[in-house]
Amino acid sequence: MASVVLFVLLRLLPGDPANALVSVGADQAQIEAARREVGSDLPLPQQFAHFISSLARFDLGTSFVSRTPVLDDIIARLSVTVPLTLLSFLLAVVIAVPFGILSAVKADRWYGGAISVVSQLGIAIPVFWVGILLVTLFAVNLRLFPSGGFPPRGWGAPFEALRALFLPIITIALVMSASLLRYVRSATQDVLGSDYLRTARALGSGFSEALVRHGIRNGAVPVVSILGIELATTLLGAVVVERVFTLPGLGSMLLLAIEQRDYPNIQGVLFISTLLVLLIGFFADLAQRWIDPRLREKAGSVRR
Amino acid sequence: MTRTRHRRDHGLQLLAATAMLVLAAFGHAKAQEGETDPSAVIRIGSLYEPQNLDNTAGAGQGINEAFNGNVYEGLFQLEDSGEVVPKLALDYQMSDDGLTYTFTLQPDVTFHSGDPLTSADVKYSIERVVAENSKSSRKKSLSTIAGIETPDDRTVVVKLSERSISLPYNLTYVWIVNDKATDLTSGEDGTGPYRLDAWRRGSSISLVPFDDYWGDAPANSGVTFNYFTEATALNNALLTGAVDIITSVQSPDSLAQFQDNPAFVVEEGQSTTKEVLAYNDRVEPFSNVKVRKAIARAIDRQRLLSSIWGDYGTLIGSFVPPTDPWYVDLTNVDPYDPESAKQLLAEAGYADGFTFTLETPNYDPHPIVAQFVQSELAKVGIKVNINIITANEWYTKIYQAHDFQATLQEHVNHRDIVFYGNPDFYWGYNNPKVVELIASSETSASEAEQVEKLKEANRIIAEDAASGWLYLYPQIVVSSAGVSGYPVNGLNSQFFAYGITKRAE
């Protein structure tokens, strides 16, 4: 299982979680006491048994370093990561779907080609670089948005919070819409070349009407499954963006925890994010079935 | 908040108008410029977020920055000037044999929870630091405390097993906390001018003035420490006005953008952070004094410092920075001289040089320093292999296991020459004379005697080239031009916020 791999990999890292607690000047007795406290002096099988049993009770434990319950910290940080992920995702969809369809339908025009060239470029650029560029332009030079950080009161100050998330959202959405756009484009191309569209046109419906009535529903099925994967990627990619914009989200919690070898925090974050990714996959599946009745029947009947 | 500010502004305008009527001849421009805004909240930018809020539970240096003197106070306080002054102790007496200290507490002090300060709280607080599971790096320096008595509510008697001349200094590290406080890792209960308002992990700590503070109220209406993980992000925050001040600039390249800009003020204070090339003095060839001296002479430290920090920073000839009372200028003990370095190596039997591994922490400035050391030592025939490790690995491999030949490390503390008096310390320097001097300096009857002994120890470690002391980091505080009243020295990472003011806009 994933948790076993996780446990083993973490213990293979050199270092000790107790090191984050003691500093230069501490004597041997203090170091030993710290190791006892975090349990890193126990034999590995015992540590593992403890890890699995608390996971089974859905108890993510308490951070070695900050002494706060892991779950509380994660929930506080989800209030940054979840809105960040969802809003960027929505924005990316809003950008990618119309432009993707347009670039497929008007592939013979100059702008159809231009859109797909730009999207290629978008895939090639790393997300942190886009972030740094946007900060330089909109925060440092134009002073329109903060260069990073999150208001101390969080969503208690909704306007400030949104302002703080604005550039990170644009950053993720730009990069994500580039790859999404290519899927939309190729799905649209498939639809354009399909028999049912030709038949619909032959029966007298206009091009856009045929595309909207028959194309979108058919084209949406592969795109939705990609959307699910992309959403999961965004969640994980938030690590980088949160770092660039100094946002107190799940990603920065994970990075810090790895630096400090704070095992409960690392395990907690990875557990929750795995859970979220699985949930997203599940909902993407549900959405596909809802869009395409054929998938529902397939699942219901026994296959020959 | 905004509302009160507006009202105050009206008040100020009124005042200014009256002043103009009365003293029409005097320019009002000056009055406007000098007006500070008492309702301002000071936003401080820092790279050091505390890991938790308890300095005996491994919170890291960030907690000293945010809480020392701001939220918690000690019996004594280490001022920005390096002076130790009584804080919660109104007065104290030392017995003639130096083994009994009697402290009288300030009257009418209350904790943020409303509980009054009593001698029992002081006893509890000191015992917390020396407790078995305490992670305080100063635990050892308080080990001479044999017992604490509380004859009445305002008197604390500390009995020592032997003289300890630095007791008042060491007590500046001991926060006085309420003995009834239950949660000190994510909450607080101190006596300082500010109380904790909110801590958003990974982002910020906000402090607001404590209304029942026993001393002078802060000059501002609160402070927020904003935490960053990257120096660039922190600089951007100051550039864009998201923070008012940066506690300690760690990226030399970024200074230019503030220096040439009248909207910012760059202040250089005294630092205690030393960049140290520490050898494992237990192992060959570093057990040989000549080899260590040769390395010291082979490295052009002036060039290293200026290539990293330009005109900032200071060269040091030993582990003692100018702010420690036992500082002596020892930069000429082993000046840059590659020829004599080669000669020393030959005398030590390494005419053809040797090879060693330099364990290099993966964060700035160590990797750059390692490369510089590598190229300098190559010129005298010593080959350096650089091995990059994380801070966490450093602690296990080098600090605990002593499994290394040489390493780079920054040592941040004030008055930490005592490390050279501990032969079990990671660098394994063992000179019985120094051990004796450092141990006996602590039991000195007077400060003059203590200073004399430590000066001598200081000279010996420099003569022995016990480690390579490459340079003293500069301590640079950058603020926007309207902000004043902040500490510039950052001794022991402290950052007293109560005097900071911001000009009204």
Interface residues (C-beta under 8 A of the other chain):
Chain A: P14 G15 D16 N19 A20 L21 V22 S23 V24 G25 A26 D27 Q28 A29 Q30 I31 A33 A34 E37 V65 S66 R67 T68 D73 A76 R77 V135 A139 V140 R143 P146 S147 G148 G149 F150 P152 R153 G154 R243 V244 F245 T246 L247 P248 G249 S252 M253 L255 L256 E259 Q260 R261
Chain B: Q51 N52 D54 A57 G58 G60 Q61 E132 N133 S134 K135 S137 R138 K139 K140 T185 S186 A198 R200 R201 G202 S203 S204 S206 T224 N226 Y227 F228 T229 E230 A233 N236 A237 L239 T240 G241 A242 I389 T390 A391 N392 E393 Y395 T396 K397 Y399 Q400 Q409 H411 N413 D416 F419 D424
